[in-house]
Amino acid sequence: MPELPEVETVRRGLAPVMEGQQIVLAEVNRPDLRWPFPDRMAARLTGARVERLRRRSKYILADLDSEETLLIHLGMSGRMLITGAMLGDFHHDHPAPAKHDHVVFHMGQGARITFNDARRFGAMDLMPTRAAAEHWLMKDLGPEPFANDFNEAYLIDRLKGRNTPIKSALLDQRIVAGLGNIYVCEVLYRAGIHPARKAGQIAEKGVAELVPLIRQVLEEAIAAGGSSLRDYRQADGELGYFQHGFAVYGREGEPCVTPGCSGTIDRIAQSGRSSFFCPQCQR
């Protein structure tokens, strides 16, 4: 499932053709995705202008001049694809409609944005902009990793005394928003922390060092356009490239990349997810 870097990459790709532009026509081709679409979604979106496109955790939020906000969740296989617009040096013509093109936005200046989702685990919703932070998907989210309120003192306080594994704690969206399995594995490798260590047993210095490492990994992933493992594509249809630089994720049985380390990447299951780590580098 796309994590913060993938969602932020898609948001940045959509912004030039959505922000400040009118949704001339919204087409909704089915009644639901993971959940039912809101009542009269197509009619409420048609004619609205996108004032601002932002991201909260793993959700894209389009603030409209109608004082409503459109929430977009990509789910496992959702893609937001742009056609009919100049993207860098390339012009992407409109393709013929595809089987899983569930929602289509015809934007001003001729761009078309298509939400394609083969598995239908994605979601869209509409809410009053003034109450967006209280939406049921967002009201319990922790701070953003790049926000000022996500800092060393905050993380030390939130992890103090916790008996859960550090991997599970960092995946808890109530502690920090947007982190997922891939990037937590990479962060813990750089921190030299075993994913099964109890969060409350890590020294305050070690917890504090996680904050800049989280930001570093996410910044590198965003710069690489995210990670493409199965279905993920950027808004222009291109793949992300961060997966080519994974130190541990998906590398079970391969040698550790740390200079001088003779370890082999191992994998354990935690809460139904695979955790990858170097048993020699991570304690």
C-alpha positions as CSV (number, residue, x, y, z in Angstrom):
1,M,0.0,0.0,0.0
2,P,1.4,3.4,-0.9
3,E,3.1,5.2,2.0
4,L,3.8,8.8,2.7
5,P,6.5,9.3,-0.1
6,E,4.3,7.7,-2.8
7,V,1.2,9.8,-1.8
8,E,3.3,13.0,-1.6
9,T,4.8,12.2,-5.0
10,V,1.3,11.8,-6.5
11,R,0.1,15.0,-4.8
12,R,3.0,16.9,-6.3
13,G,2.3,15.5,-9.7
14,L,-1.4,16.4,-9.5
15,A,-0.9,19.9,-8.2
16,P,0.0,21.7,-11.5
17,V,-3.1,20.5,-13.2
18,M,-5.5,20.7,-10.3
19,E,-4.7,23.7,-8.1
20,G,-6.5,26.7,-9.3
21,Q,-8.4,24.7,-11.9
22,Q,-12.1,24.0,-12.2
23,I,-13.4,20.5,-12.4
24,V,-15.4,21.0,-15.5
25,L,-17.0,17.5,-15.3
26,A,-16.7,14.8,-12.7
27,E,-17.6,11.2,-13.8
28,V,-18.3,8.6,-11.2
29,N,-18.6,5.2,-12.9
30,R,-19.6,3.0,-9.9
31,P,-21.4,3.5,-6.6
32,D,-18.5,2.6,-4.4
33,L,-14.8,1.6,-3.9
34,R,-13.8,0.3,-0.5
35,W,-16.8,2.2,0.9
36,P,-19.8,3.9,-0.9
37,F,-19.1,7.2,-2.5
38,P,-20.8,10.2,-0.8
39,D,-24.2,11.2,-2.0
40,R,-24.3,13.1,-5.4
41,M,-20.5,13.1,-5.5
42,A,-20.3,13.8,-9.3
43,A,-22.7,16.7,-9.1
44,R,-21.0,18.2,-6.0
45,L,-17.6,18.1,-7.7
46,T,-18.7,19.3,-11.2
47,G,-18.0,23.0,-11.4
48,A,-16.0,23.3,-8.3
49,R,-12.5,24.9,-8.3
50,V,-9.6,23.3,-6.5
51,E,-8.2,25.9,-4.2
52,R,-5.5,23.8,-2.6
53,L,-4.1,20.3,-2.9
54,R,-2.5,18.9,0.3
55,R,-1.6,15.7,2.0
56,R,-2.4,14.4,5.5
57,S,-0.7,11.1,6.3
58,K,-1.5,8.8,3.4
59,Y,-4.5,10.8,2.1
60,I,-4.6,13.5,-0.6
61,L,-7.0,16.4,0.2
62,A,-8.4,18.7,-2.4
63,D,-9.9,21.9,-0.8
64,L,-12.6,23.2,-3.1
65,D,-14.2,26.7,-3.5
66,S,-17.5,25.1,-2.6
67,E,-16.1,24.9,1.0
68,E,-15.9,21.1,0.8
69,T,-12.8,18.9,0.7
70,L,-12.3,15.8,-1.4
71,L,-10.4,13.1,0.4
72,I,-8.6,10.6,-1.9
73,H,-7.1,7.3,-0.6
74,L,-5.1,5.3,-3.1
75,G,-5.6,2.0,-1.3
76,M,-3.5,-1.0,-2.6
77,S,-3.8,-0.5,-6.3
78,G,-5.2,3.0,-6.9
79,R,-3.6,5.3,-9.4
80,M,-4.3,8.9,-10.2
81,L,-3.2,9.3,-13.9
82,I,-3.0,12.6,-15.8
83,T,-3.5,12.8,-19.5
84,G,-4.1,15.6,-22.0
85,A,-1.5,17.9,-20.3
86,M,2.1,18.8,-20.7
87,L,4.1,17.0,-18.0
88,G,7.7,18.2,-18.3
89,D,8.7,17.5,-21.9
90,F,5.9,15.1,-22.6
91,H,2.3,15.4,-23.7
92,H,0.1,12.5,-22.6
93,D,-2.9,12.0,-24.9
94,H,-6.2,10.8,-23.5
95,P,-6.3,7.0,-23.7
96,A,-9.5,5.0,-24.3
97,P,-11.4,4.4,-21.0
98,A,-10.1,1.3,-19.2
99,K,-12.1,-1.3,-17.2
100,H,-11.1,0.0,-13.8
101,D,-11.4,3.8,-14.5
102,H,-13.8,4.4,-11.6
103,V,-13.6,8.2,-11.3
104,V,-12.6,10.8,-13.9
105,F,-12.1,14.5,-13.5
106,H,-12.1,16.6,-16.6
107,M,-10.2,19.7,-15.6
108,G,-10.0,23.2,-17.1
109,Q,-7.3,23.6,-19.7
110,G,-8.0,20.1,-21.1
111,A,-6.3,17.9,-18.5
112,R,-8.0,14.7,-17.5
113,I,-7.3,12.9,-14.2
114,T,-8.4,9.3,-13.9
115,F,-8.6,7.3,-10.7
116,N,-8.0,3.7,-11.7
117,D,-8.2,1.0,-9.0
118,A,-8.3,-2.6,-10.0
119,R,-8.7,-4.0,-6.5
120,R,-11.1,-1.3,-5.3
121,F,-9.4,-0.8,-1.9
122,G,-9.1,2.9,-2.5
123,A,-11.6,5.5,-1.3
124,M,-13.0,9.0,-1.9
125,D,-15.1,11.1,0.4
126,L,-16.4,14.7,0.6
127,M,-16.6,16.7,3.9
128,P,-16.9,20.3,4.9
129,T,-13.4,21.8,4.7
130,R,-13.7,23.5,8.1
131,A,-14.3,20.0,9.7
132,A,-11.8,18.0,7.6
133,A,-9.5,17.4,10.6
134,E,-12.3,15.7,12.4
135,H,-13.1,13.2,9.6
136,W,-13.1,9.7,11.0
137,L,-10.1,8.7,8.9
138,M,-8.0,11.6,10.2
139,K,-9.1,12.7,13.6
140,D,-6.8,10.3,15.5
141,L,-3.7,10.8,13.4
142,G,-0.5,11.8,15.0
143,P,1.8,14.6,13.8
144,E,3.3,14.6,10.3
145,P,7.0,13.5,10.2
146,F,8.1,16.9,8.8
147,A,6.0,19.0,11.2
148,N,7.5,21.0,14.0
149,D,5.5,19.1,16.6
150,F,7.1,15.8,15.6
151,N,10.4,16.2,17.4
152,E,12.8,14.4,19.8
153,A,11.0,15.4,23.0
154,Y,7.6,14.3,21.5
155,L,8.8,10.9,20.4
156,I,10.6,10.2,23.6
157,D,7.4,11.0,25.5
158,R,5.2,8.9,23.3
159,L,7.5,5.8,23.4
160,K,8.3,6.0,27.1
161,G,7.3,2.8,28.9
162,R,5.7,1.2,25.8
163,N,5.9,-2.6,25.8
164,T,5.2,-2.9,22.0
165,P,8.0,-3.5,19.5
166,I,9.5,-0.4,18.1
167,K,8.4,-1.4,14.6
168,S,4.8,-1.6,15.7
169,A,5.1,1.7,17.6
170,L,6.4,3.6,14.5
171,L,3.6,2.1,12.4
172,D,1.0,3.3,14.8
173,Q,-0.6,6.3,12.9
174,R,-1.6,7.8,16.3
175,I,2.1,8.3,17.1
176,V,3.3,9.5,13.7
177,A,1.3,9.8,10.5
178,G,2.2,8.3,7.2
179,L,4.9,5.8,8.0
180,G,4.4,2.3,6.6
181,N,6.3,-1.0,6.6
182,I,8.9,-0.2,3.9
183,Y,10.2,3.0,5.4
184,V,10.1,1.9,9.0
185,C,12.3,-1.1,8.0
186,E,14.8,1.3,6.4
187,V,14.7,3.7,9.3
188,L,15.4,1.0,11.9
189,Y,18.3,-0.3,9.8
190,R,19.9,3.1,9.7
191,A,19.3,3.5,13.4
192,G,20.9,0.1,14.2
193,I,17.7,-1.0,16.1
194,H,16.2,-4.4,15.9
195,P,12.5,-4.2,14.9
196,A,11.5,-6.5,17.7
197,R,13.1,-4.4,20.5
198,K,10.5,-3.0,23.0
199,A,10.0,0.7,22.3
200,G,10.1,1.6,26.0
201,Q,13.5,-0.1,26.4
202,I,15.4,2.1,23.8
203,A,17.5,4.8,25.4
204,E,16.3,8.3,25.0
205,K,19.3,9.1,22.8
206,G,18.4,6.3,20.5
207,V,14.7,7.4,20.3
208,A,15.8,11.0,19.6
209,E,18.0,9.9,16.7
210,L,15.0,8.3,15.0
211,V,13.5,11.7,14.3
212,P,16.1,12.9,11.8
213,L,16.5,9.4,10.3
214,I,12.8,9.2,9.6
215,R,12.9,12.6,7.8
216,Q,16.0,11.6,5.9
217,V,14.6,8.3,4.6
218,L,11.3,10.0,3.6
219,E,13.1,12.9,1.9
220,E,15.2,10.5,-0.1
221,A,12.2,8.4,-1.1
222,I,10.2,11.5,-2.2
223,A,13.2,12.6,-4.3
224,A,13.2,9.2,-6.0
225,G,9.5,9.3,-6.7
226,G,8.6,6.7,-4.1
227,S,8.9,3.0,-4.3
228,S,7.2,0.9,-7.0
229,L,6.8,-2.7,-5.9
230,R,3.5,-3.8,-7.6
231,D,0.8,-1.3,-8.7
232,Y,2.2,2.1,-7.7
233,R,2.7,4.7,-10.4
234,Q,3.4,8.4,-10.3
235,A,0.8,10.8,-11.6
236,D,2.5,10.8,-15.0
237,G,2.5,7.0,-15.2
238,E,6.2,6.6,-14.4
239,L,7.6,4.2,-11.7
240,G,9.2,5.3,-8.5
241,Y,12.9,4.4,-8.1
242,F,13.6,4.3,-4.3
243,Q,13.2,0.5,-4.3
244,H,16.6,0.3,-6.1
245,G,18.2,1.7,-3.0
246,F,16.6,-0.5,-0.3
247,A,19.2,-1.5,2.3
248,V,17.0,-4.2,3.9
249,Y,13.4,-4.2,2.7
250,G,12.7,-7.2,0.4
251,R,16.4,-8.4,0.6
252,E,16.0,-11.5,2.7
253,G,19.0,-13.8,2.3
254,E,21.2,-11.1,0.6
255,P,24.3,-9.6,2.2
256,C,24.2,-6.6,4.4
257,V,25.2,-3.4,2.6
258,T,27.0,-1.9,5.6
259,P,30.8,-1.8,4.9
260,G,32.6,-4.4,6.8
261,C,29.5,-6.3,7.9
262,S,29.3,-10.0,7.0
263,G,25.7,-10.3,8.0
264,T,22.8,-11.5,5.9
265,I,19.4,-9.8,5.8
266,D,16.8,-11.7,7.8
267,R,13.1,-11.5,7.9
268,I,10.6,-12.0,10.7
269,A,6.8,-11.6,10.8
270,Q,5.3,-8.9,13.0
271,S,1.6,-8.4,13.2
272,G,1.2,-10.1,9.8
273,R,3.8,-8.0,8.1
274,S,7.4,-8.8,7.1
275,S,10.2,-7.0,8.9
276,F,13.6,-7.1,7.2
277,F,16.8,-6.4,9.2
278,C,20.5,-7.2,9.6
279,P,20.9,-9.3,12.8
280,Q,24.5,-8.1,13.1
281,C,23.9,-4.3,12.6
282,Q,20.6,-4.1,14.4
283,R,20.4,-4.9,18.1
